[in-house]
């Protein structure tokens, strides 16, 4: 069955970069699914590690923090997301992720290719969609 990706079978890739001051195995990435125009994966960051500045180009990236906490820089703005929090990077955004704590942070990451401008619309916590 191709509609399930068991966690214990993920193939982790080391993507840390010494130019960002981290060993390659401090940042790891595993792909779960890759349907057309989408990519579902897991990003794992060891304590006291930094991904390094990147640009989303034509991809929108949606994160859910599964474990730990992460400091996020999005287009120069800084915020912290912890277990259970979600955030996203619109297309054409510059971002960085940093784990400033001891605990490993693990995030679910959905990327999709989007050709038009997308805006941030706050979700009303009292709505039926929240």
WOMOLIN-V450593 format. One line per field, one symbol per residue. burial: I if it has 24 or more other C-alpha atoms within 12 Angstrom, else O. A space follows every 10 residues. Layout:
burial = ???
This chain:
burial = OOOOOOOOOO OOOOIIOOOO OIOOOIIIII IIIOOOOOII IIIIIIIIII IIOOOIOOII IIIIIOIIII IIIIOOOOOI IIOOOIIIII IOIIIIIIIO OOOIIIIIII IIIOOOOOOO OOOOOOOOOO
